[in-house]
Amino acid sequence: MPYFYILYSNSFDKYYYGSTSSLEERVKKHNTNHRGYTGSANDWRLVYQEEYETKELAFRREMQIKKWKNRKRVEALIGNSVGSEHPD
């Protein structure tokens, strides 16, 4: 199933938003030493996820959240989800 997800890094004190059809593998990739924004930290943890019927819908949600450009709004989304983890 495709997912929209939010990761959080304590070392960066930042969120990362993405979409994927393999959530577990994608989170592992973010925590490896690779090129790109998340590659320079290895403490990314999943704090939020939504499941979708299609990859297109998950990607649309990712783009919607990225347009928010508002940390408080993202944290409210995370905080309002059942069973979500909160950043330390």
C-alpha angles and dihedrals in degrees: 000000000000118000141195109213143181123211128192129206120201092198093054095031085219140122125229123203125203148145130227144155092227108049099175093049092045093054089050089052092052089056095054127089101263139134116279140057099302096042095082094064130049101193099083112139132185110251101163141016140175125193121222138189094233139024088238092059092048090050092049089054090050091053091047093054093044089056091057091073087186121119094195091055091050091048089050089053091050092044093050094054119099113247095005123150120235124219113256 
